[in-house]
């Protein structure tokens, strides 16, 4: 996900985090200066839905305007299948055998 708080704020004519912090406080959301700085400059790892709701009301937007999906990054994180690994290595797939098909250990 990409966090678009600054872009959305700029579209509303808000150029400084202190201005957004003041408007959020007027709407009932008190945010510390440190937390506001983190929201303004980076992507939050966690955000309360109540806080997101107030931000959207102040910025006159929806959550999809602030959080942009990035499906390419999701696909890149998906683990490779054994067939894909074998193809990348240029060999065949080795499938382990479990259960009764096992060979007996050496004597």
N, C-alpha and C positions, 0 to 999 in steps of 0.2 A: 504494500500500500504506500501511496505517496501522500504526504500531508501538505495541503494547500492553504493553510491559514493565512499566511502573508499575502498570497495572491488574492484571495477572496477579500481580505481586509483592504487591500489597495484598490480593488474594484469599488469598494464603498467609500473611498477617500480617506481611509485610515492608514497613515504612513508610519506611525510609531506604536510600539507595544504599550507604552504608557497610556496612549489615547484609547486603545482597545480595552485595556485593563479598567480604565475609568468608566467606559460604556458598559462593560460587563458588571461592574460594581453597581451602576445605576439600575441594571436589570436584576440585581439580587445575587450575583455570583462574585464573591470575594476571592480573588486569586493573589497569592503572594508574588512578590516581584521575581523571585527565583523561578517559580513555576511558570509565570508568564513568559519569562525569558526563554525557558526551555521549550514552551509551546511555540513561541515566535520563531526561534532559530533552528529547531530540529523537529524530528518526527517523534511523537510520544509513543512509548511502548504500551501505555495504558491510559485510558481516559474514561471518566464516569459518563454514563449516558445522560444523566441530569445536566452535567456541565456542557456536554455536546449540544444538548437541546437549547440551552441558554445562548451558547455561541452562535448557533444557527439562527436563533431569533434576532440577535443583535446584528448579525451580518446579513440578514434577510436571505438565507440560503437553506439548502437541505444538507444532510450528512454526506450525500454523494458529491456535493460540491467541494467539501473539505477533504474527503478520503477518496482518492483515485485508485481503482484497482489496477494491478499490473500482472496480468496472467502469464506473461513471459517469465517473470521471476519465479512464479509458482511452479511452472513447468520445469525450470532449471533446477529446482530443489528436489524434484521427484527422483527417488533412487532408480538406478538403471536395473532393468530386468536381466536375468542370466543370459538370455539370448543377445541382448544389446551389448553386454560385457564381452561375450564370446566373439561377436562380430567385430567389436573394437580391437580385440586382441588378435583377430585373424584366425581363430581356431574354432573347434566345435564345442558344443555345450556338453559339460560333464554333469550328469544327473545322478545324485546319490541314490542308492537303493536302500530302502528300509524294510524291515519285516522279514518274511521267510525267504526272500530272494538273496539273502546274504550268503557269501561263501564262508566255508569253515576256516577257522584260523589255522596257520601252519602247525604241523605236528612237531 
